[in-house]
């Protein structure tokens, strides 16, 4: 996998999950972090919220070191209202993720909230 493929920006909020999985499987932590706004919040369900790039980076470094791999699931169509989008995926284990993305000034999308499991 080349760097250009793994570092493409999300031009649609639906692309964020796909890009996150590709980058995680490639071990590209910086590419994963780049899919989030600088002050984004991640709720991994394992303790307090993870807030900001530094903490998100540490979360993903730890996950990759432990051999965790995100599973591809069935993504629901994004619900978009202006510059905000809600994305959601049902994972193979039946859990459901929910994320909020914001359109950036260049037209790309970044997550501002990522919740690993809502069910």
C-alpha positions, 0 to 999 in steps of 0.5 A, a space after each residue: 500500500 502506498 503512502 498516497 493511498 493511505 493518506 488520501 483525505 476523506 472527501 465524504 464522511 462515509 470515507 472516514 471509517 474505511 480510511 481508519 481501518 486501512 491505516 490501522 491495518 497498515 500500522 499508520 498511527 499518524 494517518 489515523 490521528 489525521 482523520 480527527 480534528 485536533 480537539 476531537 473526543 474518542 469514547 472507546 468504552 474503556 475508561 475516560 474519554 480520549 481528548 485531542 490528538 496526543 491522547 488519540 495517538 496514544 490510544 492507537 499506539 497502544 491498540 496496535 501494540 496489543 494487536 487489535 484490528 478494527 473489523 469492517 462492518 455494515 456502514 449506514 448512510 451518513 446523515 448530513 446536516 450542513 457541515 455536520 455528519 453522523 456516521 454509524 456502523 454495525 460491526 460483525 459482533 453486533 455492536 454499533 459505532 457512532 461518529 460525528 464528523 465536520 466538513 473542513 474549509 477545504 471540503 474534506 471531513 474529519 471526525 470530532 466525536 467517535 464512540 466505539 459502541 452505542 449498544 
